Amino acid sequence: MCKRLDTMKLTITSMAGNTSSMNLPTKEDVYYFIDLYKSTLKKNQRVKITCDILGLDGYLQGTAPIR
C-alpha cells in the first residue's frame, strides 16, 4: 500500500481511548472538518484532536445541545 505524502493526518481520540484517523488534502479541509465535527458533538462530549503537520494537539468540546 502506498502512502500519499500530500495529505494531512488528523487523529481523533475519544475520552474512552478509541482512536480514528483520516487523511485530508488541505489545511482548510482539516479546519472545516474540525468545525463540522464540533457541531455534531454534544456540549458534554469532548475528543482529543491531533494533526502533527499543522501543530494541532488539543481537545475539542462539542457545541450541539444536550437532549
Secondary structure, 3 states (H helix, E strand, C coil): CCCCCCCEEEEEEECCCCEEEEEECCHHHHHHHHHHHHHHCECCCEEEEEEHHHCEEEEEECCECCC
